[in-house]
Protein backbone atom coordinates (compact mmCIF):
# COMPACT_ATOMS: atom_id res chain seq x y z
CA UNK A 1 0.00 0.00 0.00
CA UNK A 2 1.19 3.59 -0.53
CA UNK A 3 2.64 5.54 2.36
CA UNK A 4 0.94 8.53 3.97
CA UNK A 5 3.13 10.78 1.80
CA UNK A 6 1.55 9.44 -1.44
CA UNK A 7 -2.02 10.03 -0.35
CA UNK A 8 -3.79 12.89 -2.07
CA UNK A 9 -4.59 15.99 -0.01
CA UNK A 10 -8.02 16.43 1.49
CA UNK A 11 -10.43 18.30 -0.73
CA UNK A 12 -8.92 16.97 -3.96
CA UNK A 13 -11.94 14.77 -4.66
CA UNK A 14 -10.04 11.56 -3.98
CA UNK A 15 -9.02 11.30 -0.35
CA UNK A 16 -6.70 8.30 -0.73
CA UNK A 17 -5.59 5.81 -3.37
CA UNK A 18 -5.01 2.17 -2.42
CA UNK A 19 -3.49 -0.44 -4.71
CA UNK A 20 -4.82 -3.95 -4.12
CA UNK A 21 -3.12 -6.88 -5.90
CA UNK A 22 -5.58 -8.78 -8.13
CA UNK A 23 -4.68 -12.01 -6.38
CA UNK A 24 -6.23 -10.64 -3.21
CA UNK A 25 -9.66 -10.22 -4.80
CA UNK A 26 -12.17 -13.02 -4.28
CA UNK A 27 -14.88 -14.00 -6.82
CA UNK A 28 -17.90 -11.77 -6.35
CA UNK A 29 -21.36 -13.30 -6.06
CA UNK A 30 -23.67 -11.44 -8.49
CA UNK A 31 -26.55 -12.05 -6.08
CA UNK A 32 -24.87 -9.57 -3.70
CA UNK A 33 -24.56 -6.81 -6.32
CA UNK A 34 -27.44 -4.42 -6.94
CA UNK A 35 -28.51 -3.37 -10.43
CA UNK A 36 -30.40 -0.10 -10.96
CA UNK A 37 -31.80 0.50 -14.51
CA UNK A 38 -31.49 4.08 -15.78
CA UNK A 39 -35.25 4.49 -15.93
CA UNK A 40 -37.37 6.66 -13.68
CA UNK A 41 -39.30 4.54 -11.21
CA UNK A 42 -37.31 1.36 -11.90
CA UNK A 43 -36.78 -1.05 -9.04
CA UNK A 44 -33.30 -1.94 -7.84
CA UNK A 45 -32.77 -5.69 -7.80
CA UNK A 46 -29.86 -8.14 -7.62
CA UNK A 47 -27.63 -8.20 -10.71
CA UNK A 48 -27.99 -11.98 -10.75
CA UNK A 49 -31.72 -11.66 -11.45
CA UNK A 50 -31.01 -9.29 -14.34
CA UNK A 51 -28.36 -11.58 -15.84
CA UNK A 52 -30.69 -14.56 -15.61
CA UNK A 53 -33.58 -12.75 -17.32
CA UNK A 54 -32.07 -13.75 -20.69
CA UNK A 55 -30.71 -17.19 -21.43
CA UNK A 56 -28.04 -17.12 -24.14
CA UNK A 57 -26.75 -20.01 -26.21
CA UNK A 58 -23.33 -18.81 -25.07
CA UNK A 59 -24.28 -19.72 -21.51
CA UNK A 60 -24.18 -23.33 -22.74
CA UNK A 61 -20.90 -23.07 -24.64
CA UNK A 62 -21.88 -21.81 -28.10
CA UNK A 63 -19.15 -19.78 -29.81
CA UNK A 64 -20.80 -18.25 -32.88
CA UNK A 65 -17.55 -17.81 -34.81
CA UNK A 66 -18.75 -19.46 -38.05
CA UNK A 67 -16.30 -22.34 -37.57
CA UNK A 68 -17.11 -24.13 -34.32
CA UNK A 69 -19.94 -26.70 -34.37
CA UNK A 70 -22.43 -25.22 -31.88
CA UNK A 71 -25.09 -27.94 -32.27
CA UNK A 72 -24.65 -29.48 -28.81
CA UNK A 73 -24.71 -26.09 -27.12
CA UNK A 74 -27.86 -25.00 -28.98
CA UNK A 75 -29.58 -28.30 -28.17
CA UNK A 76 -28.68 -28.04 -24.47
CA UNK A 77 -29.82 -24.42 -24.31
CA UNK A 78 -33.10 -25.28 -26.04
CA UNK A 79 -33.73 -28.22 -23.70
CA UNK A 80 -33.31 -25.89 -20.72
CA UNK A 81 -35.38 -22.98 -22.04
CA UNK A 82 -38.20 -24.86 -23.78
CA UNK A 83 -39.52 -26.64 -20.71
CA UNK A 84 -39.79 -23.17 -19.13
CA UNK A 85 -41.44 -21.63 -22.22
CA UNK A 86 -38.75 -18.97 -22.32
CA UNK A 87 -36.61 -16.95 -24.74
CA UNK A 88 -33.31 -18.30 -26.10
CA UNK A 89 -30.97 -15.50 -27.11
CA UNK A 90 -28.48 -15.65 -29.99
CA UNK A 91 -26.02 -12.74 -29.70
CA UNK A 92 -24.48 -11.39 -32.91
CA UNK A 93 -22.48 -14.13 -34.62
CA UNK A 94 -22.65 -17.10 -36.98
CA UNK A 95 -23.68 -20.31 -35.24
CA UNK A 96 -22.91 -23.56 -37.08
CA UNK A 97 -25.54 -26.23 -36.43
CA UNK A 98 -26.10 -29.70 -37.88
CA UNK A 99 -29.84 -29.44 -37.16
CA UNK A 100 -32.03 -30.11 -34.15
CA UNK A 101 -35.57 -31.34 -33.48
CA UNK A 102 -37.71 -29.01 -31.41
CA UNK A 103 -41.05 -29.56 -29.71
CA UNK A 104 -42.27 -32.40 -27.57
CA UNK A 105 -45.91 -33.23 -27.01
CA UNK A 106 -45.13 -35.07 -23.76
CA UNK A 107 -43.88 -32.06 -21.80
CA UNK A 108 -45.50 -29.35 -23.96
CA UNK A 109 -42.32 -27.49 -24.90
CA UNK A 110 -42.25 -23.95 -26.28
CA UNK A 111 -39.45 -21.53 -27.06
CA UNK A 112 -38.69 -18.21 -28.75
CA UNK A 113 -35.39 -18.18 -30.67
CA UNK A 114 -34.33 -14.53 -30.60
CA UNK A 115 -31.42 -12.83 -32.35
CA UNK A 116 -29.96 -9.35 -31.97
CA UNK A 117 -30.28 -8.10 -35.54
CA UNK A 118 -31.18 -9.08 -39.07
CA UNK A 119 -30.89 -6.13 -41.45
CA UNK A 120 -33.25 -6.53 -44.40
CA UNK A 121 -31.38 -4.97 -47.32
CA UNK A 122 -27.99 -6.49 -46.63
CA UNK A 123 -29.18 -9.96 -45.70
CA UNK A 124 -31.81 -10.19 -48.45
CA UNK A 125 -29.81 -8.70 -51.28
CA UNK A 126 -26.25 -9.38 -50.12
CA UNK A 127 -24.09 -12.49 -49.95
CA UNK A 128 -24.92 -14.36 -46.70
CA UNK A 129 -21.55 -16.14 -46.75
CA UNK A 130 -19.15 -13.23 -47.18
CA UNK A 131 -20.92 -10.06 -46.05
CA UNK A 132 -19.82 -8.77 -42.66
CA UNK A 133 -23.00 -6.94 -41.66
CA UNK A 134 -24.00 -7.42 -38.01
CA UNK A 135 -26.49 -10.25 -37.75
CA UNK A 136 -27.47 -13.22 -35.62
CA UNK A 137 -27.09 -16.08 -38.09
CA UNK A 138 -27.60 -19.83 -37.75
CA UNK A 139 -25.98 -21.83 -40.57
CA UNK A 140 -26.64 -25.48 -41.41
CA UNK A 141 -23.36 -27.39 -41.19
CA UNK A 142 -21.86 -28.90 -44.33
CA UNK A 143 -23.25 -32.35 -45.08
CA UNK A 144 -26.05 -32.25 -42.49
CA UNK A 145 -28.62 -33.17 -45.15
CA UNK A 146 -31.65 -32.37 -42.98
CA UNK A 147 -33.65 -29.32 -41.89
CA UNK A 148 -31.94 -26.80 -39.68
CA UNK A 149 -34.98 -27.04 -37.37
CA UNK A 150 -37.59 -29.79 -37.43
CA UNK A 151 -40.68 -28.97 -35.39
CA UNK A 152 -42.17 -32.24 -34.15
CA UNK A 153 -45.46 -32.67 -32.30
CA UNK A 154 -46.03 -29.97 -29.72
CA UNK A 155 -48.93 -28.08 -28.23
CA UNK A 156 -46.50 -25.31 -27.26
CA UNK A 157 -45.70 -22.46 -29.64
CA UNK A 158 -42.28 -21.99 -31.19
CA UNK A 159 -41.25 -18.59 -32.45
CA UNK A 160 -38.24 -17.12 -34.27
CA UNK A 161 -37.33 -13.44 -34.40
CA UNK A 162 -34.50 -11.26 -35.71
CA UNK A 163 -32.53 -14.13 -37.21
CA UNK A 164 -30.91 -15.10 -40.51
CA UNK A 165 -31.28 -18.84 -41.17
CA UNK A 166 -28.86 -20.11 -43.80
CA UNK A 167 -29.50 -23.51 -45.42
CA UNK A 168 -26.05 -23.72 -47.06
CA UNK A 169 -27.54 -25.67 -49.98
CA UNK A 170 -24.32 -25.94 -52.01
CA UNK A 171 -22.88 -28.14 -49.28
CA UNK A 172 -25.84 -30.52 -48.85
CA UNK A 173 -26.67 -33.61 -50.91
CA UNK A 174 -30.21 -34.31 -49.65
CA UNK A 175 -32.83 -31.56 -50.12
CA UNK A 176 -34.55 -30.26 -47.00
CA UNK A 177 -36.46 -27.20 -45.88
CA UNK A 178 -34.69 -24.87 -43.45
CA UNK A 179 -37.61 -25.14 -41.01
CA UNK A 180 -39.90 -28.13 -41.38
CA UNK A 181 -43.10 -28.51 -39.34
CA UNK A 182 -44.04 -32.17 -39.49
CA UNK A 183 -47.38 -33.40 -40.81
CA UNK A 184 -49.08 -34.37 -37.61
CA UNK A 185 -52.33 -34.97 -35.75
CA UNK A 186 -54.79 -32.10 -35.64
CA UNK A 187 -54.39 -28.96 -33.57
CA UNK A 188 -50.71 -29.15 -32.78
CA UNK A 189 -49.12 -25.71 -32.60
CA UNK A 190 -48.00 -23.76 -35.65
CA UNK A 191 -45.11 -21.31 -35.76
CA UNK A 192 -44.61 -17.58 -35.30
CA UNK A 193 -41.96 -15.73 -37.31
CA UNK A 194 -41.03 -12.06 -37.03
CA UNK A 195 -38.20 -10.48 -39.03
CA UNK A 196 -36.68 -13.83 -39.98
CA UNK A 197 -34.76 -14.34 -43.22
CA UNK A 198 -34.40 -17.73 -44.90
CA UNK A 199 -31.65 -18.17 -47.49
CA UNK A 200 -30.22 -21.01 -49.55
CA UNK A 201 -32.35 -23.89 -48.28
CA UNK A 202 -31.57 -27.02 -50.30
CA UNK A 203 -35.21 -28.17 -50.44
CA UNK A 204 -36.97 -24.88 -49.74
CA UNK A 205 -37.33 -22.30 -47.00
CA UNK A 206 -40.30 -23.13 -44.74
CA UNK A 207 -42.74 -26.05 -44.76
CA UNK A 208 -45.85 -25.83 -42.55
CA UNK A 209 -47.29 -29.34 -42.34
CA UNK A 210 -50.89 -30.49 -42.45
CA UNK A 211 -53.32 -30.02 -39.57
CA UNK A 212 -51.15 -27.47 -37.80
CA UNK A 213 -52.66 -24.70 -35.71
CA UNK A 214 -52.41 -20.99 -36.50
CA UNK A 215 -49.11 -19.69 -37.90
CA UNK A 216 -48.02 -16.09 -38.46
CA UNK A 217 -45.25 -14.75 -40.68
CA UNK A 218 -44.47 -11.05 -40.34
CA UNK A 219 -41.57 -9.33 -42.07
CA UNK A 220 -40.25 -12.67 -43.32
CA UNK A 221 -37.88 -12.81 -46.29
CA UNK A 222 -37.14 -16.01 -48.23
CA UNK A 223 -34.52 -15.97 -50.96
CA UNK A 224 -32.78 -18.42 -53.27
CA UNK A 225 -34.23 -21.58 -51.74
CA UNK A 226 -34.60 -24.95 -53.49
CA UNK A 227 -32.73 -26.81 -56.20
CA UNK A 228 -35.59 -28.25 -58.34
CA UNK A 229 -39.04 -27.09 -59.48
CA UNK A 230 -40.69 -29.07 -56.68
CA UNK A 231 -38.91 -27.05 -54.00
CA UNK A 232 -40.67 -23.89 -52.86
CA UNK A 233 -39.80 -20.86 -50.79
CA UNK A 234 -42.75 -21.29 -48.41
CA UNK A 235 -45.07 -24.32 -48.57
CA UNK A 236 -48.35 -23.93 -46.68
CA UNK A 237 -50.21 -27.22 -46.28
CA UNK A 238 -52.51 -26.39 -43.36
CA UNK A 239 -55.06 -23.84 -42.19
CA UNK A 240 -55.11 -20.51 -40.35
CA UNK A 241 -51.90 -19.05 -41.72
CA UNK A 242 -51.23 -15.30 -41.89
CA UNK A 243 -48.48 -13.67 -43.94
CA UNK A 244 -47.86 -9.92 -43.83
CA UNK A 245 -45.13 -7.70 -45.28
CA UNK A 246 -43.16 -10.68 -46.57
CA UNK A 247 -40.61 -10.74 -49.39
CA UNK A 248 -40.25 -14.02 -51.26
CA UNK A 249 -37.88 -14.39 -54.18
CA UNK A 250 -35.69 -16.50 -56.45
CA UNK A 251 -37.07 -19.89 -55.43
CA UNK A 252 -36.41 -22.86 -57.70
CA UNK A 253 -40.15 -23.69 -57.64
CA UNK A 254 -42.88 -21.28 -56.50
CA UNK A 255 -42.03 -18.61 -53.98
CA UNK A 256 -45.25 -19.45 -52.12
CA UNK A 257 -47.02 -22.79 -52.62
CA UNK A 258 -50.44 -23.23 -50.97
CA UNK A 259 -52.20 -26.59 -51.23
CA UNK A 260 -54.76 -28.52 -49.14
CA UNK A 261 -55.14 -25.35 -47.11
CA UNK A 262 -57.84 -23.05 -45.81
CA UNK A 263 -58.03 -19.68 -44.06
CA UNK A 264 -54.77 -18.41 -45.51
CA UNK A 265 -54.39 -14.62 -45.55
CA UNK A 266 -51.78 -12.67 -47.51
CA UNK A 267 -51.34 -8.97 -46.72
CA UNK A 268 -48.64 -7.08 -48.59
CA UNK A 269 -46.80 -10.21 -49.72
CA UNK A 270 -44.25 -9.51 -52.46
CA UNK A 271 -43.04 -12.28 -54.75
CA UNK A 272 -40.24 -11.92 -57.30
CA UNK A 273 -38.27 -14.14 -59.67
CA UNK A 274 -39.88 -17.47 -58.79
CA UNK A 275 -38.70 -20.04 -61.33
CA UNK A 276 -42.14 -21.70 -61.56
CA UNK A 277 -44.10 -18.65 -60.48
CA UNK A 278 -44.91 -16.26 -57.70
CA UNK A 279 -47.83 -17.87 -55.83
CA UNK A 280 -49.61 -21.19 -56.40
CA UNK A 281 -53.12 -21.94 -55.11
CA UNK A 282 -54.05 -25.62 -55.33
CA UNK A 283 -57.49 -27.01 -56.20
CA UNK A 284 -58.10 -28.19 -52.64
CA UNK A 285 -57.89 -24.74 -51.09
CA UNK A 286 -60.57 -22.47 -49.75
CA UNK A 287 -60.82 -19.31 -47.72
CA UNK A 288 -57.78 -17.75 -49.41
CA UNK A 289 -57.50 -13.95 -49.21
CA UNK A 290 -54.86 -11.88 -51.01
CA UNK A 291 -54.62 -8.11 -50.48
CA UNK A 292 -51.96 -5.71 -51.66
CA UNK A 293 -48.42 -6.79 -52.40
CA UNK A 294 -46.73 -7.36 -55.73
CA UNK A 295 -46.15 -10.48 -57.84
CA UNK A 296 -43.57 -9.25 -60.31
CA UNK A 297 -40.96 -10.62 -62.73
CA UNK A 298 -41.64 -14.26 -61.93
CA UNK A 299 -40.46 -16.56 -64.69
CA UNK A 300 -43.79 -18.17 -65.68
CA UNK A 301 -46.65 -16.48 -63.82
CA UNK A 302 -47.36 -14.20 -60.93
CA UNK A 303 -50.39 -16.05 -59.48
CA UNK A 304 -51.46 -19.52 -60.57
CA UNK A 305 -54.91 -20.69 -59.39
CA UNK A 306 -55.69 -24.36 -59.94
CA UNK A 307 -59.22 -25.04 -61.16
CA UNK A 308 -61.58 -26.48 -58.58
CA UNK A 309 -63.46 -29.52 -59.87
CA UNK A 310 -66.85 -30.79 -58.79
CA UNK A 311 -66.59 -32.75 -55.60
CA UNK A 312 -63.43 -31.05 -54.41
CA UNK A 313 -63.14 -28.94 -51.30
CA UNK A 314 -64.47 -25.83 -52.97
CA UNK A 315 -64.50 -22.43 -51.31
CA UNK A 316 -63.77 -18.77 -51.68
CA UNK A 317 -60.61 -17.29 -53.16
CA UNK A 318 -60.43 -13.51 -53.02
CA UNK A 319 -57.78 -11.36 -54.63
CA UNK A 320 -58.08 -7.68 -53.85
CA UNK A 321 -55.68 -5.03 -55.09
CA UNK A 322 -52.85 -7.50 -55.68
C-alpha positions in Angstrom: 0.0 0.0 0.0 1.2 3.6 -0.5 2.6 5.5 2.4 0.9 8.5 4.0 3.1 10.8 1.8 1.6 9.4 -1.4 -2.0 10.0 -0.3 -3.8 12.9 -2.1 -4.6 16.0 0.0 -8.0 16.4 1.5 -10.4 18.3 -0.7 -8.9 17.0 -4.0 -11.9 14.8 -4.7 -10.0 11.6 -4.0 -9.0 11.3 -0.4 -6.7 8.3 -0.7 -5.6 5.8 -3.4 -5.0 2.2 -2.4 -3.5 -0.4 -4.7 -4.8 -3.9 -4.1 -3.1 -6.9 -5.9 -5.6 -8.8 -8.1 -4.7 -12.0 -6.4 -6.2 -10.6 -3.2 -9.7 -10.2 -4.8 -12.2 -13.0 -4.3 -14.9 -14.0 -6.8 -17.9 -11.8 -6.4 -21.4 -13.3 -6.1 -23.7 -11.4 -8.5 -26.5 -12.0 -6.1 -24.9 -9.6 -3.7 -24.6 -6.8 -6.3 -27.4 -4.4 -6.9 -28.5 -3.4 -10.4 -30.4 -0.1 -11.0 -31.8 0.5 -14.5 -31.5 4.1 -15.8 -35.3 4.5 -15.9 -37.4 6.7 -13.7 -39.3 4.5 -11.2 -37.3 1.4 -11.9 -36.8 -1.1 -9.0 -33.3 -1.9 -7.8 -32.8 -5.7 -7.8 -29.9 -8.1 -7.6 -27.6 -8.2 -10.7 -28.0 -12.0 -10.7 -31.7 -11.7 -11.4 -31.0 -9.3 -14.3 -28.4 -11.6 -15.8 -30.7 -14.6 -15.6 -33.6 -12.7 -17.3 -32.1 -13.7 -20.7 -30.7 -17.2 -21.4 -28.0 -17.1 -24.1 -26.7 -20.0 -26.2 -23.3 -18.8 -25.1 -24.3 -19.7 -21.5 -24.2 -23.3 -22.7 -20.9 -23.1 -24.6 -21.9 -21.8 -28.1 -19.1 -19.8 -29.8 -20.8 -18.2 -32.9 -17.6 -17.8 -34.8 -18.7 -19.5 -38.1 -16.3 -22.3 -37.6 -17.1 -24.1 -34.3 -19.9 -26.7 -34.4 -22.4 -25.2 -31.9 -25.1 -27.9 -32.3 -24.7 -29.5 -28.8 -24.7 -26.1 -27.1 -27.9 -25.0 -29.0 -29.6 -28.3 -28.2 -28.7 -28.0 -24.5 -29.8 -24.4 -24.3 -33.1 -25.3 -26.0 -33.7 -28.2 -23.7 -33.3 -25.9 -20.7 -35.4 -23.0 -22.0 -38.2 -24.9 -23.8 -39.5 -26.6 -20.7 -39.8 -23.2 -19.1 -41.4 -21.6 -22.2 -38.7 -19.0 -22.3 -36.6 -16.9 -24.7 -33.3 -18.3 -26.1 -31.0 -15.5 -27.1 -28.5 -15.7 -30.0 -26.0 -12.7 -29.7 -24.5 -11.4 -32.9 -22.5 -14.1 -34.6 -22.6 -17.1 -37.0 -23.7 -20.3 -35.2 -22.9 -23.6 -37.1 -25.5 -26.2 -36.4 -26.1 -29.7 -37.9 -29.8 -29.4 -37.2 -32.0 -30.1 -34.1 -35.6 -31.3 -33.5 -37.7 -29.0 -31.4 -41.0 -29.6 -29.7 -42.3 -32.4 -27.6 -45.9 -33.2 -27.0 -45.1 -35.1 -23.8 -43.9 -32.1 -21.8 -45.5 -29.4 -24.0 -42.3 -27.5 -24.9 -42.3 -24.0 -26.3 -39.4 -21.5 -27.1 -38.7 -18.2 -28.8 -35.4 -18.2 -30.7 -34.3 -14.5 -30.6 -31.4 -12.8 -32.4 -30.0 -9.4 -32.0 -30.3 -8.1 -35.5 -31.2 -9.1 -39.1 -30.9 -6.1 -41.4 -33.2 -6.5 -44.4 -31.4 -5.0 -47.3 -28.0 -6.5 -46.6 -29.2 -10.0 -45.7 -31.8 -10.2 -48.4 -29.8 -8.7 -51.3 -26.3 -9.4 -50.1 -24.1 -12.5 -49.9 -24.9 -14.4 -46.7 -21.6 -16.1 -46.8 -19.1 -13.2 -47.2 -20.9 -10.1 -46.1 -19.8 -8.8 -42.7 -23.0 -6.9 -41.7 -24.0 -7.4 -38.0 -26.5 -10.3 -37.8 -27.5 -13.2 -35.6 -27.1 -16.1 -38.1 -27.6 -19.8 -37.8 -26.0 -21.8 -40.6 -26.6 -25.5 -41.4 -23.4 -27.4 -41.2 -21.9 -28.9 -44.3 -23.3 -32.4 -45.1 -26.0 -32.2 -42.5 -28.6 -33.2 -45.2 -31.6 -32.4 -43.0 -33.6 -29.3 -41.9 -31.9 -26.8 -39.7 -35.0 -27.0 -37.4 -37.6 -29.8 -37.4 -40.7 -29.0 -35.4 -42.2 -32.2 -34.1 -45.5 -32.7 -32.3 -46.0 -30.0 -29.7 -48.9 -28.1 -28.2 -46.5 -25.3 -27.3 -45.7 -22.5 -29.6 -42.3 -22.0 -31.2 -41.2 -18.6 -32.4 -38.2 -17.1 -34.3 -37.3 -13.4 -34.4 -34.5 -11.3 -35.7 -32.5 -14.1 -37.2 -30.9 -15.1 -40.5 -31.3 -18.8 -41.2 -28.9 -20.1 -43.8 -29.5 -23.5 -45.4 -26.0 -23.7 -47.1 -27.5 -25.7 -50.0 -24.3 -25.9 -52.0 -22.9 -28.1 -49.3 -25.8 -30.5 -48.9 -26.7 -33.6 -50.9 -30.2 -34.3 -49.7 -32.8 -31.6 -50.1 -34.5 -30.3 -47.0 -36.5 -27.2 -45.9 -34.7 -24.9 -43.5 -37.6 -25.1 -41.0 -39.9 -28.1 -41.4 -43.1 -28.5 -39.3 -44.0 -32.2 -39.5 -47.4 -33.4 -40.8 -49.1 -34.4 -37.6 -52.3 -35.0 -35.7 -54.8 -32.1 -35.6 -54.4 -29.0 -33.6 -50.7 -29.2 -32.8 -49.1 -25.7 -32.6 -48.0 -23.8 -35.7 -45.1 -21.3 -35.8 -44.6 -17.6 -35.3 -42.0 -15.7 -37.3 -41.0 -12.1 -37.0 -38.2 -10.5 -39.0 -36.7 -13.8 -40.0 -34.8 -14.3 -43.2 -34.4 -17.7 -44.9 -31.7 -18.2 -47.5 -30.2 -21.0 -49.6 -32.4 -23.9 -48.3 -31.6 -27.0 -50.3 -35.2 -28.2 -50.4 -37.0 -24.9 -49.7 -37.3 -22.3 -47.0 -40.3 -23.1 -44.7 -42.7 -26.0 -44.8 -45.8 -25.8 -42.6 -47.3 -29.3 -42.3 -50.9 -30.5 -42.5 -53.3 -30.0 -39.6 -51.1 -27.5 -37.8 -52.7 -24.7 -35.7 -52.4 -21.0 -36.5 -49.1 -19.7 -37.9 -48.0 -16.1 -38.5 -45.2 -14.7 -40.7 -44.5 -11.1 -40.3 -41.6 -9.3 -42.1 -40.3 -12.7 -43.3 -37.9 -12.8 -46.3 -37.1 -16.0 -48.2 -34.5 -16.0 -51.0 -32.8 -18.4 -53.3 -34.2 -21.6 -51.7 -34.6 -24.9 -53.5 -32.7 -26.8 -56.2 -35.6 -28.2 -58.3 -39.0 -27.1 -59.5 -40.7 -29.1 -56.7 -38.9 -27.0 -54.0 -40.7 -23.9 -52.9 -39.8 -20.9 -50.8 -42.8 -21.3 -48.4 -45.1 -24.3 -48.6 -48.4 -23.9 -46.7 -50.2 -27.2 -46.3 -52.5 -26.4 -43.4 -55.1 -23.8 -42.2 -55.1 -20.5 -40.4 -51.9 -19.1 -41.7 -51.2 -15.3 -41.9 -48.5 -13.7 -43.9 -47.9 -9.9 -43.8 -45.1 -7.7 -45.3 -43.2 -10.7 -46.6 -40.6 -10.7 -49.4 -40.3 -14.0 -51.3 -37.9 -14.4 -54.2 -35.7 -16.5 -56.5 -37.1 -19.9 -55.4 -36.4 -22.9 -57.7 -40.2 -23.7 -57.6 -42.9 -21.3 -56.5 -42.0 -18.6 -54.0 -45.2 -19.5 -52.1 -47.0 -22.8 -52.6 -50.4 -23.2 -51.0 -52.2 -26.6 -51.2 -54.8 -28.5 -49.1 -55.1 -25.4 -47.1 -57.8 -23.0 -45.8 -58.0 -19.7 -44.1 -54.8 -18.4 -45.5 -54.4 -14.6 -45.6 -51.8 -12.7 -47.5 -51.3 -9.0 -46.7 -48.6 -7.1 -48.6 -46.8 -10.2 -49.7 -44.2 -9.5 -52.5 -43.0 -12.3 -54.8 -40.2 -11.9 -57.3 -38.3 -14.1 -59.7 -39.9 -17.5 -58.8 -38.7 -20.0 -61.3 -42.1 -21.7 -61.6 -44.1 -18.6 -60.5 -44.9 -16.3 -57.7 -47.8 -17.9 -55.8 -49.6 -21.2 -56.4 -53.1 -21.9 -55.1 -54.1 -25.6 -55.3 -57.5 -27.0 -56.2 -58.1 -28.2 -52.6 -57.9 -24.7 -51.1 -60.6 -22.5 -49.7 -60.8 -19.3 -47.7 -57.8 -17.7 -49.4 -57.5 -13.9 -49.2 -54.9 -11.9 -51.0 -54.6 -8.1 -50.5 -52.0 -5.7 -51.7 -48.4 -6.8 -52.4 -46.7 -7.4 -55.7 -46.2 -10.5 -57.8 -43.6 -9.2 -60.3 -41.0 -10.6 -62.7 -41.6 -14.3 -61.9 -40.5 -16.6 -64.7 -43.8 -18.2 -65.7 -46.7 -16.5 -63.8 -47.4 -14.2 -60.9 -50.4 -16.0 -59.5 -51.5 -19.5 -60.6 -54.9 -20.7 -59.4 -55.7 -24.4 -59.9 -59.2 -25.0 -61.2 -61.6 -26.5 -58.6 -63.5 -29.5 -59.9 -66.8 -30.8 -58.8 -66.6 -32.8 -55.6 -63.4 -31.0 -54.4 -63.1 -28.9 -51.3 -64.5 -25.8 -53.0 -64.5 -22.4 -51.3 -63.8 -18.8 -51.7 -60.6 -17.3 -53.2 -60.4 -13.5 -53.0 -57.8 -11.4 -54.6 -58.1 -7.7 -53.8 -55.7 -5.0 -55.1 -52.9 -7.5 -55.7 
